[in-house]
């Protein structure tokens, strides 16, 4: 999920079915490199998202 107004990206990971949510939630500003956990296992460069805001 991203929020263009706040210029931020939220990554939810490690789902926990017992609590019905995620164990890890990370918010990063556009422009940061965000590590995506396994099974994706790569880094997401969010610099391009800066072009999606006013």
Residue frames as qw, qx, qy, qz and C-alpha x, y, z in Angstrom:
[[0.000, 0.891, 0.454, 0.000, 0.00, 0.00, 0.00],
 [0.408, 0.056, -0.036, 0.911, 1.22, 3.53, -0.61],
 [0.039, -0.847, -0.456, 0.271, -0.14, 6.86, 0.43],
 [0.484, 0.516, 0.190, 0.681, 0.61, 9.57, -2.09],
 [0.191, -0.906, -0.108, -0.363, -0.47, 12.37, 0.23],
 [0.627, -0.744, 0.220, 0.065, 1.96, 11.38, 2.96],
 [0.469, 0.710, -0.524, -0.012, 4.59, 10.30, 0.41],
 [0.373, -0.434, 0.785, -0.237, 4.99, 6.99, 2.19],
 [0.682, 0.134, -0.659, -0.288, 4.87, 3.29, 1.48],
 [0.624, -0.397, 0.524, -0.423, 3.70, 0.66, 3.96],
 [0.541, 0.250, -0.791, -0.140, 4.98, -2.92, 3.74],
 [0.770, -0.335, 0.319, -0.439, 3.08, -5.54, 5.75],
 [0.545, 0.367, -0.753, -0.041, 4.89, -8.86, 6.25],
 [0.167, 0.089, -0.920, 0.343, 4.86, -12.05, 8.26],
 [0.589, -0.335, -0.265, -0.686, 1.12, -12.67, 8.43],
 [0.035, -0.096, 0.874, -0.474, -0.14, -14.14, 11.69],
 [0.429, -0.317, -0.671, -0.514, -3.42, -16.02, 11.30],
 [0.407, -0.406, -0.730, 0.369, -3.88, -16.33, 15.06],
 [0.101, -0.496, -0.299, 0.809, -4.16, -12.56, 15.52],
 [0.424, 0.732, 0.529, 0.070, -5.58, -11.86, 12.07],
 [0.119, 0.977, -0.105, -0.143, -2.90, -9.38, 11.07],
 [0.716, 0.530, -0.298, 0.343, 0.78, -8.96, 10.37],
 [0.747, -0.496, -0.161, 0.413, 3.70, -9.28, 12.76],
 [0.440, -0.290, 0.163, 0.834, 5.80, -6.72, 10.91],
 [0.303, 0.873, 0.366, 0.106, 4.71, -3.39, 9.42],
 [0.497, -0.283, 0.122, 0.811, 7.24, -0.95, 7.99],
 [0.278, 0.920, 0.263, -0.081, 6.52, 2.57, 6.77],
 [0.572, -0.176, 0.271, 0.754, 9.09, 4.17, 4.48],
 [0.209, 0.766, 0.024, -0.608, 9.16, 7.53, 2.76],
 [0.769, 0.621, 0.131, 0.077, 9.21, 7.64, -1.02],
 [0.288, 0.845, -0.426, 0.147, 12.83, 7.57, -2.12],
 [0.482, -0.528, 0.681, -0.159, 13.98, 4.99, 0.41],
 [0.516, 0.229, -0.799, -0.206, 15.10, 1.50, -0.55],
 [0.715, -0.291, 0.333, -0.541, 12.84, -0.97, 1.22],
 [0.048, 0.246, -0.966, -0.061, 13.90, -4.58, 1.80],
 [0.788, -0.057, -0.156, -0.593, 11.06, -6.95, 0.91],
 [0.503, -0.374, 0.754, -0.197, 11.15, -10.12, 2.99],
 [0.047, 0.071, -0.955, -0.283, 11.03, -13.68, 1.66],
 [0.788, 0.145, 0.523, 0.291, 9.50, -15.10, -0.42],
 [0.427, 0.902, 0.035, 0.042, 10.11, -11.94, -2.50],
 [0.789, -0.378, 0.145, 0.462, 13.58, -11.41, -1.02],
 [0.512, 0.422, 0.196, 0.722, 14.67, -8.28, -2.86],
 [0.176, -0.436, -0.240, 0.850, 15.05, -4.55, -2.31],
 [0.255, 0.767, 0.551, 0.206, 12.42, -2.15, -3.63],
 [0.285, -0.068, 0.034, 0.955, 13.73, 1.22, -4.80],
 [0.086, 0.747, 0.636, -0.174, 10.87, 3.66, -4.16],
 [0.200, -0.359, 0.154, 0.898, 12.50, 6.68, -5.81],
 [0.011, -0.230, -0.679, -0.697, 10.19, 6.37, -8.83],
 [0.170, -0.655, -0.733, 0.072, 7.15, 6.82, -6.57],
 [0.172, -0.501, -0.146, 0.835, 8.10, 10.46, -6.08],
 [0.043, 0.026, -0.518, -0.854, 6.87, 11.05, -9.65],
 [0.223, -0.461, -0.825, -0.239, 3.36, 9.87, -8.63],
 [0.236, -0.670, -0.511, 0.484, 2.74, 12.78, -6.26],
 [0.219, 0.906, 0.262, 0.249, 1.80, 16.38, -6.90]]
